[in-house]
Amino acid sequence: MSAQGLRVDIDGLALRYGTAEVLVDIDLHIEPGERLCLVGPNGAGKSSLLRCLTGLAQPSAGSVRLDGVALGEIERSAVAQAISVVPSQVDLPFSMRVEEVVRLGRIPHENPFTGQTEEDRAAVEAAIERVGIGRLRGRDARQLSMGERQLVLVAMAVAQGGRLIVLDEPTVHLDLRHQVEVLQMLERLATDGLTVLAVLHDLPLAAHFFPRLVLLDEGRIVADGAAGDVLSPERIRDVYEVDPRFVPALD
């Protein structure tokens, strides 16, 4: 299966919360089908940038354009159909089977009067197969391991049909095997043509799985490119204020 990824153009973006400058003069351009990871210390502005991109935060300056169209000119329902967001974890308040969780991804497409269509059901089944969680069908999602549950959330995003998949810390609290499973899944989605944008704190994983890294610090982009260029020893010292020897996988 192949899909046309979404193009993202962010120009001169700024965001304030009160008097605090959270994002300053952000320029970021993402090609369709590109796989990109935002890295940086806590408070660098990574999650705030995702909120602006998805329309959850209103920038104080600058613009966000999806396929050349200003975000503010796009209906919220159309944004939800174009961008699939994968949360780091979800607490389910009651029992839900895996396929019911995946089905939530179809809400932006459902007709409120007719409900789920055959197309919706087919999208759910296709997402389950694409992510490789068929073995989990019928299971209560609350009883899954955290790694399994995260793959279910990825399947929910795939069922949503967005051409851009946005993930904020998708590997948090996961063991190494499940971290690798989730990131390999993102590789496959990008290979299929989707645009993938993630936030990670684990620098070795980000460097290994993403061909392009964008390093933020104090609300500004300080480096953008291949991992070897972005995560130089000098930048590790300057941005993270640690000795780069403590990140051995980047040696």
N, C-alpha and C positions, 0 to 999 in steps of 0.2 A: 504494500500500500504506500502511495506517495501523496504528498500534499504540498501546496504552495505556502511557504512560511510568510509571516507578516513582516513588513519593513517598519522599523521604528526610527524616527528622527526626533531628537531632543536638542533644542537650541536655546542657549542662554538661560537655562532653567534656574530659578531661585525659589527657595521656600523659607518662610519665617514662621515660627511659633512665638507669638508675642514679639519680644525684642531679640529673640535668639535667631541667628542665621543658621538654618539647618542644612540648606543646600545653596551653593554659590556658583553661578555662572557655569552650569553643567552643559557641556556639549557631548552628545553621545549618539552615534549612528550605528544601527544594527541591520545587517542585510538579511533578507529572507533565507531561512534555513541555517542561520549562523548559531553557534553554541558559545555562549559567553557567560562568564562568572564575575560577579562583583565581590571583591574582597576588601578588607580593611578592618581596623579595630572597632570595638564597640563605640557607638556614637559617631561613626564616620559619615552616616547619612545613607547607608545602603538600603535599609527598609523604607526610609522616607522617599527615596528615589523610586522604589517599586510602587509606593502608594500614589505618587504623582503619575506614574505611567499607567496605572490601572484606574485612575480617576477618583481615588479615595481621598486624595489631598489636592487642594487647589493651590497651585504655585503662585507666588507673589510676582513673578516675572518669567518671561520666556515661554516656550511652546513645546508641546508634545504632539507629534503627527504620526498617525498610523496609515501606512500606504499613501502618504501625502495629504491626508485629511486631518485637520485639527481635531484633537480629542474632544474638545468642547462642542464640536459640530456633529458628533456621532451620538445617536440615541444610546442610552444606557443598556438597553437590551441588545443592541448590536455590538457594543463593547464586550458584553458578557459572552456573546457568541464568538467573538474574535480572540479573546484572551482567556485562557484557562489558568486559574491560580491554584497552586498546590500548597496548602498550609503545612507547617512543620509537623504538627500533630493535631488531631481532632478528638475531643472527648464526646463520645456518643451518650446522650442522656438515657437512651433506652435500647433494647435489643434490636439490631438490624442485621439482616443477612448481607453478606458481601455484595451480592448483585443489587440489593436495594441501595446500598451506599453508592455504588457505581452509577446507578440510575439517577442520583441527585444531580449528576453532571448534565442531564438533559433538561433541567428546569428552564434554562434560558430559551429553549426551543419549543417547549410544550405550549399548546393552545389551552388557555385556562378553561375553555368550555368543553373541548373534546378529550383533553387529557393525553396520555401517552399514545403515540402512533406506532405502527409497525416499523417505521423508520427509526424511531427512538429505541425500540426493543433491539433492532438490528445493530444500532450504534453501541448499545451496552454490551451485547454479546461480542462484537468485534473488539471493543476495548479490553474486555476480559481476556480474550485470546491474545491480543497484541502485547499486553503486558505480561502474559504468562501466569495468570492466577486462576486458571480454570479449576485447579485442584482445591481451591478455597470456596467454590460455589456451595451455598447452603450453610456455611459456617456463620456463627454470630461474630460480627466484626469486632465486638468488644473482647472476645476471647482469643483474638489473634496476637501473635508477637508484635512488637512495635515495628519491626522490619516488614512483616507481612502487611500490617495495617497501612504502612506508608506506600507500599506498592498498590494497595487498593485505592488510596487517594490519587496516585498517579493515573490509575485506570479511570477514576472518576473524571479527571481532567481530560483524558483522551476521549472519553465518551462525550464530553462537552463539545468537542470538535473545534476548539480554538486553534488558530494558526500560530499563536504565540503561547508558550507555556512558561509561566512565571513561578518560581519556587523560592521561598524564603526559608533557608536552613533545612533542606529536605532530609538531611542525614543526621540531624540532631538526635541524641540519645540512642542511636543505632550502633550495634556492634559492627566490626569491620566487614564481615561477610555481607550484611544487609546494606551497609553503606555502598559497597561495590556494586551490589545488585541494582540499587536505585540509580546510581550514576551510569552504569552500563545501559540501563533502560533509557536514560536521557540521550546517550550517544545514539541509540537506535532510532529514537524519535527524530533527532536532528538529521540522521542519515535518510530518513523517510521524507524529509523536506520541511519539518516544523522548525520554527525559531524557538530556541530555548535560552532563557535567561534565569540564572540562579544566583543566590547569595550563599556563600560558604565561609565558615571561619577556619576550616581545616585547610591550610595552605598546601601541604603535599597532595591531598586529594584534588584540590582545585587545579593545581599545576599539572597533574597527571591526566585528568579527564576533560579539561577545557582548553581548546586551542587559543582562546583569547581571554585574558584577564583584564579587568578594570579595577585599579586600586584607588580607593577613596580615603581621604583623611580630612577631618574637620570640614566636611561638606563640599570638598573640592576633589576633582579627579587629578591625581598626581602622576598616574602612569596608565598606559593603555597599550596592550600588545601581547606578545607571546610571554609565557610564564618566565622564561629565562631572563627576559629583559625587564619585566615588571617587578619581579621579586628578587632584585639584586641585593647583595649583602648590605649595601649602603641604604637602600630603601627599608629593608627590614629593621635596621638600626634606627633610622629617622622616624618611620611611621609607627612601628610597633614598640620601639624603645626597648628592644631586647637584642642580645647577641645572636647573630644569625646561626651560630653553632647549635643553638637550641632548636633549630628546624633542620635536622640532618638530611632529610630527603631532598632539600634544596641545595645541598652542597655540590 
